Amino acid sequence: MNLSHAYGAPVSAEQGERVLLTALDRGVTFFDTAALYGFGNNETLVGKVLKPHRQKFTLASKCGMQGVEQSDGSKVRVIDGRPETIKKTCEDSLRRLQTDVIDLYYLHRWDKKVPIEDSVGALSDLVRQGKIQAIGLSEVSANTLRKAHAVHPIAAVQTEYSLWTRNPEIAVLQACRELGTRFVAFSPVARGFLCGAALDIAAFDAKDIRRSMPRFSPENHAANLKLLPAYHALAQEAECSPAQLALAWLLHQGDDIIPIPGTTSVNHLLDDLGAVDVRLDPDLMSSLQALINHSTVAGNRYNAQANSEVDTEVFGVEG
């Protein structure tokens, strides 16, 4: 996502290619994109760069939320889980990705105007047709997951999960384990907050989605910055970088949890990959979990509009 979407202007095609090929060369075997990212441009980039290496990795993409062209030629983000839209989006994704099959295809958001059973039914048709191998869901509750799984096995659920976003721990992680569904954690380094130097929110690009996120409002961000000195001290104790600490914490939650950090930087990519070698003892894990959690972080993760579009359990008024 980061290469084409959400955090400001997309990087150059050359930089995107450099990041993708370095990841592949360093042993990354799971690449995650979506029709939404760059309104198709990210799938085009992934397809062009990784097509020669298609047998070396698992490819995931998403439908149900994409850019729809307006009368003036611009595109707007639309959530649409109708079966006919899902099937058309898949055809478009296959073409952009330059592949005959997508290994894991997510419903990016549950369209609450469409029964989840209908959307998953369309995805199961795509499995039978050999266009996708497995079905995933994103940002869904345990209840919705169970309804979907009754129609067709759900291979993976992707939801934000990190030290500072713990909502999956309420119910969906347990449901995933009961059903044999893997959990894919997006934004595992807290949208850059746990990566090291304090973020300068005033310098965020005008199109950076964090500008609309309550945790990055000046007041909440100032409160959250107070967590970082103790967090950095724990990283030093673990002899790793702050980003590695955040990723290692997730890796220690279970073999069924797969963090997917995103970056536009080769150096950050290499730093992230070092997390697989970090070992955290129980005392350090306890210290981390007590320091950063839903009770100590200021602000909801989404604003009211974005929060209305997801279907996840919440801590009280937490979003």
ABEGO torsion letter per residue (X at the ends): XAAABGAEBBBBAAAAAAAAAAAAAAGBABBBBBAABGGGAAAAAAAAAAAAAAAABBBBBBBGBBBBBBAAGBBBBBBBABAAAAAAAAAAAAAAAGBABBABBBBABBBAABBAAAAAAAAAAAAAAGABABBBBBGBBAAAAAAAAAABBBABBBBBBBAABAAAAAAAAAAAAAAGBBBBBBGAAGGGAAAEBBBBAAABBAABAAAABAAABAAAAAAAAAAAAAAAAAAAAAGBBAAAAAAAAAAAAEAABBBBBBBABAAAAAAAAAAAABBBBAAAAAAAAAABBAAABBEBABBAAAAAABBBBBBEABX
